[in-house]
Amino acid sequence: MQEKPIVNDILSMYKGSLTDYARVIGETSNQELRQTLQQIRNSDEQFHSQLTSLAIQKGYYKTSQNATEQEIQNVRSQLGQ
Protein backbone atom coordinates (compact mmCIF):
# COMPACT_ATOMS: atom_id res chain seq x y z
CA MET A 1 0.00 0.00 0.00
CA GLN A 2 1.24 3.48 -0.84
CA GLU A 3 1.95 6.15 1.80
CA LYS A 4 -0.79 8.57 0.68
CA PRO A 5 -3.75 6.21 1.24
CA ILE A 6 -2.30 5.09 4.57
CA VAL A 7 -2.01 8.69 5.77
CA ASN A 8 -5.53 9.48 4.57
CA ASP A 9 -6.93 6.38 6.27
CA ILE A 10 -5.25 7.32 9.56
CA LEU A 11 -6.57 10.89 9.33
CA SER A 12 -10.07 9.60 8.67
CA MET A 13 -9.86 7.15 11.57
CA TYR A 14 -8.70 9.85 13.98
CA LYS A 15 -11.38 12.24 12.78
CA GLY A 16 -14.03 9.65 13.62
CA SER A 17 -12.42 8.93 16.99
CA LEU A 18 -12.38 12.63 17.89
CA THR A 19 -16.10 12.82 17.17
CA ASP A 20 -16.68 9.79 19.39
CA TYR A 21 -14.60 11.28 22.21
CA ALA A 22 -16.68 14.47 22.13
CA ARG A 23 -19.89 12.44 22.44
CA VAL A 24 -18.60 10.17 25.21
CA ILE A 25 -17.06 13.03 27.21
CA GLY A 26 -20.38 14.85 27.11
CA GLU A 27 -22.16 11.76 28.45
CA THR A 28 -19.63 10.93 31.20
CA SER A 29 -20.52 11.89 34.76
CA ASN A 30 -17.40 10.44 36.41
CA GLN A 31 -14.94 13.36 36.60
CA GLU A 32 -11.82 11.20 36.68
CA LEU A 33 -12.94 9.28 33.59
CA ARG A 34 -13.93 12.56 31.91
CA GLN A 35 -10.44 14.02 32.52
CA THR A 36 -8.76 10.86 31.23
CA LEU A 37 -10.87 10.91 28.07
CA GLN A 38 -10.14 14.62 27.58
CA GLN A 39 -6.40 13.96 27.88
CA ILE A 40 -6.60 11.16 25.31
CA ARG A 41 -8.70 13.34 23.02
CA ASN A 42 -6.23 16.23 23.33
CA SER A 43 -3.33 13.93 22.48
CA ASP A 44 -5.21 12.53 19.49
CA GLU A 45 -6.07 16.07 18.32
CA GLN A 46 -2.41 17.02 18.48
CA PHE A 47 -1.38 13.92 16.51
CA HIS A 48 -4.14 14.55 13.94
CA SER A 49 -2.96 18.14 13.52
CA GLN A 50 0.67 17.06 13.04
CA LEU A 51 -0.26 14.37 10.54
CA THR A 52 -2.51 16.81 8.66
CA SER A 53 0.39 19.24 8.39
CA LEU A 54 2.60 16.48 7.03
CA ALA A 55 -0.09 15.40 4.55
CA ILE A 56 -0.47 18.99 3.33
CA GLN A 57 3.31 19.35 2.91
CA LYS A 58 3.48 16.15 0.87
CA GLY A 59 0.48 17.14 -1.25
CA TYR A 60 -1.68 14.29 0.07
CA TYR A 61 -4.33 16.58 1.47
CA LYS A 62 -5.74 19.78 0.01
CA THR A 63 -7.15 22.36 2.39
CA SER A 64 -10.18 24.45 1.63
CA GLN A 65 -9.79 28.08 0.71
CA ASN A 66 -9.31 30.39 3.69
CA ALA A 67 -12.43 32.18 4.83
CA THR A 68 -12.58 35.91 4.29
CA GLU A 69 -12.87 38.24 7.26
CA GLN A 70 -16.48 38.94 6.26
CA GLU A 71 -17.32 35.22 6.25
CA ILE A 72 -15.77 34.86 9.70
CA GLN A 73 -17.78 37.82 11.01
CA ASN A 74 -20.99 36.34 9.51
CA VAL A 75 -20.43 33.06 11.35
CA ARG A 76 -19.67 34.90 14.59
CA SER A 77 -22.87 36.91 14.22
CA GLN A 78 -24.89 33.76 13.61
CA LEU A 79 -23.41 32.18 16.72
CA GLY A 80 -24.08 35.27 18.81
CA GLN A 81 -20.44 36.07 19.49
N, CA, C and O atoms as a GROMACS GRO file, in nm:
protein
  324
    1MET      N    1   0.084  -0.118   0.000
    1MET     CA    2   0.000   0.000   0.000
    1MET      C    3   0.089   0.125   0.000
    1MET      O    4   0.193   0.128   0.066
    2GLN      N    5   0.049   0.224  -0.073
    2GLN     CA    6   0.125   0.348  -0.084
    2GLN      C    7   0.105   0.435   0.040
    2GLN      O    8   0.009   0.418   0.114
    3GLU      N    9   0.197   0.529   0.061
    3GLU     CA   10   0.195   0.615   0.180
    3GLU      C   11   0.071   0.705   0.185
    3GLU      O   12   0.010   0.720   0.290
    4LYS      N   13   0.034   0.763   0.071
    4LYS     CA   14  -0.079   0.857   0.068
    4LYS      C   15  -0.209   0.794   0.120
    4LYS      O   16  -0.272   0.854   0.207
    5PRO      N   17  -0.251   0.678   0.071
    5PRO     CA   18  -0.375   0.621   0.124
    5PRO      C   19  -0.366   0.581   0.271
    5PRO      O   20  -0.466   0.585   0.343
    6ILE      N   21  -0.248   0.543   0.316
    6ILE     CA   22  -0.230   0.509   0.457
    6ILE      C   23  -0.250   0.633   0.543
    6ILE      O   24  -0.322   0.630   0.643
    7VAL      N   25  -0.187   0.742   0.503
    7VAL     CA   26  -0.201   0.869   0.577
    7VAL      C   27  -0.347   0.913   0.578
    7VAL      O   28  -0.400   0.951   0.683
    8ASN      N   29  -0.412   0.907   0.463
    8ASN     CA   30  -0.553   0.948   0.457
    8ASN      C   31  -0.644   0.858   0.540
    8ASN      O   32  -0.739   0.906   0.601
    9ASP      N   33  -0.615   0.730   0.543
    9ASP     CA   34  -0.692   0.638   0.627
    9ASP      C   35  -0.676   0.671   0.775
    9ASP      O   36  -0.773   0.671   0.851
   10ILE      N   37  -0.552   0.698   0.816
   10ILE     CA   38  -0.526   0.732   0.956
   10ILE      C   39  -0.596   0.862   0.993
   10ILE      O   40  -0.657   0.871   1.100
   11LEU      N   41  -0.588   0.962   0.906
   11LEU     CA   42  -0.657   1.089   0.933
   11LEU      C   43  -0.807   1.068   0.948
   11LEU      O   44  -0.871   1.125   1.037
   12SER      N   45  -0.863   0.988   0.860
   12SER     CA   46  -1.006   0.960   0.867
   12SER      C   47  -1.044   0.887   0.996
   12SER      O   48  -1.144   0.918   1.059
   13MET      N   49  -0.961   0.790   1.035
   13MET     CA   50  -0.986   0.715   1.157
   13MET      C   51  -0.981   0.807   1.279
   13MET      O   52  -1.068   0.800   1.366
   14TYR      N   53  -0.882   0.893   1.284
   14TYR     CA   54  -0.870   0.985   1.398
   14TYR      C   55  -0.984   1.085   1.400
   14TYR      O   56  -1.033   1.121   1.507
   15LYS      N   57  -1.026   1.130   1.285
   15LYS     CA   58  -1.138   1.224   1.278
   15LYS      C   59  -1.263   1.161   1.338
   15LYS      O   60  -1.335   1.225   1.414
   16GLY      N   61  -1.289   1.036   1.305
   16GLY     CA   62  -1.403   0.965   1.362
   16GLY      C   63  -1.388   0.945   1.513
   16GLY      O   64  -1.485   0.958   1.588
   17SER      N   65  -1.266   0.913   1.557
   17SER     CA   66  -1.242   0.893   1.700
   17SER      C   67  -1.263   1.023   1.778
   17SER      O   68  -1.318   1.020   1.888
   18LEU      N   69  -1.220   1.135   1.721
   18LEU     CA   70  -1.238   1.263   1.789
   18LEU      C   71  -1.386   1.296   1.806
   18LEU      O   72  -1.426   1.351   1.908
   19THR      N   73  -1.465   1.262   1.707
   19THR     CA   74  -1.610   1.281   1.717
   19THR      C   75  -1.667   1.194   1.827
   19THR      O   76  -1.752   1.238   1.905
   20ASP      N   77  -1.622   1.070   1.835
   20ASP     CA   78  -1.668   0.979   1.939
   20ASP      C   79  -1.627   1.027   2.078
   20ASP      O   80  -1.707   1.021   2.171
   21TYR      N   81  -1.504   1.075   2.092
   21TYR     CA   82  -1.460   1.128   2.221
   21TYR      C   83  -1.550   1.242   2.267
   21TYR      O   84  -1.589   1.248   2.384
   22ALA      N   85  -1.583   1.334   2.176
   22ALA     CA   86  -1.668   1.447   2.213
   22ALA      C   87  -1.803   1.399   2.266
   22ALA      O   88  -1.854   1.453   2.364
   23ARG      N   89  -1.859   1.298   2.202
   23ARG     CA   90  -1.989   1.244   2.244
   23ARG      C   91  -1.978   1.177   2.381
   23ARG      O   92  -2.060   1.201   2.470
   24VAL      N   93  -1.876   1.093   2.397
   24VAL     CA   94  -1.860   1.017   2.521
   24VAL      C   95  -1.827   1.110   2.638
   24VAL      O   96  -1.880   1.094   2.748
   25ILE      N   97  -1.740   1.208   2.614
   25ILE     CA   98  -1.706   1.303   2.721
   25ILE      C   99  -1.830   1.376   2.768
   25ILE      O  100  -1.849   1.396   2.888
   26GLY      N  101  -1.915   1.415   2.675
   26GLY     CA  102  -2.038   1.485   2.711
   26GLY      C  103  -2.135   1.399   2.789
   26GLY      O  104  -2.220   1.451   2.861
   27GLU      N  105  -2.124   1.269   2.777
   27GLU     CA  106  -2.216   1.176   2.845
   27GLU      C  107  -2.157   1.118   2.973
   27GLU      O  108  -2.224   1.041   3.042
   28THR      N  109  -2.032   1.153   3.006
   28THR     CA  110  -1.963   1.093   3.120
   28THR      C  111  -1.982   1.178   3.244
   28THR      O  112  -1.953   1.298   3.245
   29SER      N  113  -2.032   1.115   3.351
   29SER     CA  114  -2.052   1.189   3.476
   29SER      C  115  -1.935   1.171   3.574
   29SER      O  116  -1.918   1.252   3.664
   30ASN      N  117  -1.856   1.068   3.556
   30ASN     CA  118  -1.740   1.044   3.641
   30ASN      C  119  -1.628   1.140   3.602
   30ASN      O  120  -1.576   1.131   3.491
   31GLN      N  121  -1.590   1.231   3.692
   31GLN     CA  122  -1.494   1.336   3.660
   31GLN      C  123  -1.356   1.282   3.626
   31GLN      O  124  -1.288   1.334   3.537
   32GLU      N  125  -1.313   1.178   3.696
   32GLU     CA  126  -1.182   1.120   3.668
   32GLU      C  127  -1.179   1.058   3.528
   32GLU      O  128  -1.082   1.077   3.454
   33LEU      N  129  -1.284   0.986   3.493
   33LEU     CA  130  -1.294   0.928   3.359
   33LEU      C  131  -1.302   1.039   3.255
   33LEU      O  132  -1.239   1.030   3.149
   34ARG      N  133  -1.380   1.143   3.283
   34ARG     CA  134  -1.392   1.256   3.190
   34ARG      C  135  -1.255   1.318   3.163
   34ARG      O  136  -1.220   1.345   3.048
   35GLN      N  137  -1.177   1.342   3.269
   35GLN     CA  138  -1.044   1.402   3.252
   35GLN      C  139  -0.952   1.311   3.172
   35GLN      O  140  -0.876   1.359   3.087
   36THR      N  141  -0.959   1.182   3.198
   36THR     CA  142  -0.876   1.086   3.123
   36THR      C  143  -0.913   1.089   2.975
   36THR      O  144  -0.825   1.092   2.889
   37LEU      N  145  -1.041   1.087   2.946
   37LEU     CA  146  -1.086   1.091   2.807
   37LEU      C  147  -1.047   1.223   2.740
   37LEU      O  148  -1.010   1.224   2.622
   38GLN      N  149  -1.054   1.332   2.814
   38GLN     CA  150  -1.014   1.462   2.758
   38GLN      C  151  -0.865   1.464   2.727
   38GLN      O  152  -0.824   1.520   2.625
   39GLN      N  153  -0.784   1.403   2.813
   39GLN     CA  154  -0.640   1.396   2.788
   39GLN      C  155  -0.610   1.313   2.664
   39GLN      O  156  -0.526   1.350   2.582
   40ILE      N  157  -0.679   1.200   2.650
   40ILE     CA  158  -0.660   1.116   2.531
   40ILE      C  159  -0.704   1.191   2.407
   40ILE      O  160  -0.635   1.189   2.305
   41ARG      N  161  -0.820   1.257   2.415
   41ARG     CA  162  -0.870   1.334   2.302
   41ARG      C  163  -0.771   1.444   2.262
   41ARG      O  164  -0.743   1.463   2.144
   42ASN      N  165  -0.718   1.516   2.362
   42ASN     CA  166  -0.623   1.623   2.333
   42ASN      C  167  -0.498   1.569   2.264
   42ASN      O  168  -0.447   1.630   2.170
   43SER      N  169  -0.450   1.456   2.311
   43SER     CA  170  -0.333   1.393   2.248
   43SER      C  171  -0.364   1.352   2.104
   43SER      O  172  -0.283   1.373   2.014
   44ASP      N  173  -0.480   1.294   2.083
   44ASP     CA  174  -0.521   1.253   1.949
   44ASP      C  175  -0.539   1.374   1.858
   44ASP      O  176  -0.505   1.369   1.739
   45GLU      N  177  -0.593   1.484   1.911
   45GLU     CA  178  -0.607   1.606   1.832
   45GLU      C  179  -0.471   1.659   1.788
   45GLU      O  180  -0.453   1.702   1.674
   46GLN      N  181  -0.375   1.655   1.880
   46GLN     CA  182  -0.240   1.702   1.848
   46GLN      C  183  -0.178   1.615   1.739
   46GLN      O  184  -0.119   1.666   1.644
   47PHE      N  185  -0.192   1.483   1.752
   47PHE     CA  186  -0.138   1.392   1.651
   47PHE      C  187  -0.205   1.416   1.516
   47PHE      O  188  -0.138   1.421   1.413
   48HIS      N  189  -0.338   1.431   1.518
   48HIS     CA  190  -0.414   1.455   1.394
   48HIS      C  191  -0.365   1.583   1.327
   48HIS      O  192  -0.347   1.586   1.205
   49SER      N  193  -0.343   1.686   1.406
   49SER     CA  194  -0.296   1.814   1.352
   49SER      C  195  -0.157   1.798   1.289
   49SER      O  196  -0.132   1.851   1.180
   50GLN      N  197  -0.069   1.727   1.356
   50GLN     CA  198   0.067   1.706   1.304
   50GLN      C  199   0.064   1.624   1.175
   50GLN      O  200   0.135   1.655   1.079
   51LEU      N  201  -0.018   1.520   1.173
   51LEU     CA  202  -0.026   1.436   1.054
   51LEU      C  203  -0.092   1.513   0.939
   51LEU      O  204  -0.053   1.496   0.823
   52THR      N  205  -0.189   1.597   0.970
   52THR     CA  206  -0.251   1.680   0.866
   52THR      C  207  -0.149   1.774   0.805
   52THR      O  208  -0.144   1.790   0.683
   53SER      N  209  -0.066   1.835   0.890
   53SER     CA  210   0.039   1.924   0.839
   53SER      C  211   0.134   1.850   0.746
   53SER      O  212   0.173   1.901   0.641
   54LEU      N  213   0.172   1.729   0.785
   54LEU     CA  214   0.260   1.648   0.703
   54LEU      C  215   0.192   1.613   0.570
   54LEU      O  216   0.254   1.621   0.464
   55ALA      N  217   0.065   1.576   0.576
   55ALA     CA  218  -0.009   1.540   0.455
   55ALA      C  219  -0.020   1.659   0.360
   55ALA      O  220  -0.011   1.643   0.238
   56ILE      N  221  -0.040   1.778   0.415
   56ILE     CA  222  -0.047   1.899   0.333
   56ILE      C  223   0.088   1.925   0.267
   56ILE      O  224   0.095   1.956   0.148
   57GLN      N  225   0.196   1.913   0.345
   57GLN     CA  226   0.331   1.935   0.291
   57GLN      C  227   0.363   1.840   0.176
   57GLN      O  228   0.427   1.879   0.078
   58LYS      N  229   0.318   1.716   0.189
   58LYS     CA  230   0.348   1.615   0.087
   58LYS      C  231   0.248   1.618  -0.029
   58LYS      O  232   0.262   1.544  -0.126
   59GLY      N  233   0.147   1.704  -0.019
   59GLY     CA  234   0.048   1.714  -0.126
   59GLY      C  235  -0.058   1.605  -0.121
   59GLY      O  236  -0.128   1.583  -0.220
   60TYR      N  237  -0.069   1.536  -0.008
   60TYR     CA  238  -0.168   1.429   0.007
   60TYR      C  239  -0.306   1.483   0.043
   60TYR      O  240  -0.407   1.415   0.025
   61TYR      N  241  -0.309   1.602   0.092
   61TYR     CA  242  -0.432   1.658   0.147
   61TYR      C  243  -0.441   1.804   0.103
   61TYR      O  244  -0.347   1.880   0.122
   62LYS      N  245  -0.553   1.841   0.046
   62LYS     CA  246  -0.574   1.978   0.001
   62LYS      C  247  -0.671   2.045   0.098
   62LYS      O  248  -0.779   1.994   0.126
   63THR      N  249  -0.629   2.161   0.147
   63THR     CA  250  -0.715   2.236   0.239
   63THR      C  251  -0.815   2.319   0.159
   63THR      O  252  -0.796   2.346   0.041
   64SER      N  253  -0.921   2.357   0.227
   64SER     CA  254  -1.018   2.445   0.163
   64SER      C  255  -0.961   2.587   0.160
   64SER      O  256  -0.864   2.619   0.229
   65GLN      N  257  -1.022   2.668   0.080
   65GLN     CA  258  -0.979   2.808   0.071
   65GLN      C  259  -1.005   2.877   0.203
   65GLN      O  260  -1.107   2.852   0.267
   66ASN      N  261  -0.914   2.965   0.245
   66ASN     CA  262  -0.931   3.039   0.369
   66ASN      C  263  -1.055   3.126   0.363
   66ASN      O  264  -1.086   3.185   0.259
   67ALA      N  265  -1.125   3.134   0.474
   67ALA     CA  266  -1.243   3.218   0.483
   67ALA      C  267  -1.201   3.365   0.484
   67ALA      O  268  -1.096   3.401   0.536
   68THR      N  269  -1.284   3.447   0.424
   68THR     CA  270  -1.258   3.591   0.429
   68THR      C  271  -1.298   3.643   0.566
   68THR      O  272  -1.370   3.577   0.641
   69GLU      N  273  -1.251   3.762   0.599
   69GLU     CA  274  -1.287   3.824   0.726
   69GLU      C  275  -1.438   3.842   0.737
   69GLU      O  276  -1.496   3.825   0.844
   70GLN      N  277  -1.502   3.876   0.626
   70GLN     CA  278  -1.648   3.894   0.626
   70GLN      C  279  -1.719   3.762   0.655
   70GLN      O  280  -1.817   3.761   0.730
   71GLU      N  281  -1.672   3.653   0.598
   71GLU     CA  282  -1.732   3.522   0.625
   71GLU      C  283  -1.716   3.485   0.772
   71GLU      O  284  -1.807   3.429   0.832
   72ILE      N  285  -1.601   3.515   0.828
   72ILE     CA  286  -1.577   3.486   0.970
   72ILE      C  287  -1.673   3.568   1.057
   72ILE      O  288  -1.731   3.516   1.152
   73GLN      N  289  -1.689   3.695   1.024
   73GLN     CA  290  -1.778   3.782   1.101
   73GLN      C  291  -1.922   3.734   1.089
   73GLN      O  292  -1.998   3.741   1.186
   74ASN      N  293  -1.963   3.685   0.969
   74ASN     CA  294  -2.099   3.634   0.951
   74ASN      C  295  -2.125   3.514   1.041
   74ASN      O  296  -2.232   3.502   1.101
   75VAL      N  297  -2.028   3.424   1.049
   75VAL     CA  298  -2.043   3.306   1.135
   75VAL      C  299  -2.050   3.348   1.281
   75VAL      O  300  -2.132   3.297   1.358
   76ARG      N  301  -1.965   3.441   1.321
   76ARG     CA  302  -1.967   3.490   1.459
   76ARG      C  303  -2.102   3.551   1.491
   76ARG      O  304  -2.157   3.528   1.599
   77SER      N  305  -2.156   3.628   1.399
   77SER     CA  306  -2.287   3.690   1.422
   77SER      C  307  -2.396   3.586   1.437
   77SER      O  308  -2.484   3.600   1.522
   78GLN      N  309  -2.390   3.483   1.355
   78GLN     CA  310  -2.489   3.376   1.361
   78GLN      C  311  -2.480   3.299   1.491
   78GLN      O  312  -2.581   3.248   1.541
   79LEU      N  313  -2.360   3.290   1.547
   79LEU     CA  314  -2.341   3.218   1.672
   79LEU      C  315  -2.358   3.307   1.795
   79LEU      O  316  -2.347   3.262   1.909
   80GLY      N  317  -2.384   3.434   1.770
   80GLY     CA  318  -2.408   3.527   1.881
   80GLY      C  319  -2.282   3.566   1.954
   80GLY      O  320  -2.286   3.591   2.074
   81GLN      N  321  -2.170   3.572   1.885
   81GLN     CA  322  -2.044   3.607   1.949
   81GLN      C  323  -1.993   3.739   1.899
   81GLN      O  324  -1.887   3.784   1.943
   0.00000   0.00000   0.00000
